[in-house]
Amino acid sequence: MANQYEGSFEHTVQRKFNTSARDALLKCQRNNLSYDEAGKELGFQHGTIRKWAKRYKISLRAGEPPRLRKDQFLKLFRQPEMNKYNVLSRNWIHANIFATIPTCNVYG
């Protein structure tokens, strides 16, 4: 991970990737990376990536995953097994969801 004593963001990116910092950030934008993902790929903190992207007027994806299209959501919603898209839509009495929750003996 780069730090404040290694030189500027621009010089470090130029040395590590043999490309300008602007081009590296544009590549991250084309690959639809978030600020965190770009930071991991380039070896910098999230805040550094955000600061330099703002200087170059480049916006990267926010940290949350991209939204599902309607057909993708409906496919997941209609699956017979429980998932985060359909958990509140059905009566899951027979799913035996409580069998996976560990019990603890509070009194003994």
Sequence and secondary structure as in RCSB ss.txt:
>XXXX:A:sequence
MANQYEGSFEHTVQRKFNTSARDALLKCQRNNLSYDEAGKELGFQHGTIRKWAKRYKISLRAGEPPRLRKDQFLK
LFRQPEMNKYNVLSRNWIHANIFATIPTCNVYG
>XXXX:A:secstr
   TTS  HHHHHHHHHSS HHHHHHHHHHTT BHHHHHHHHT  HHHHHHHHHHTT   B SS     HHHHHH
HHT SS  TTTTTTS  GGG GGGGS    S  
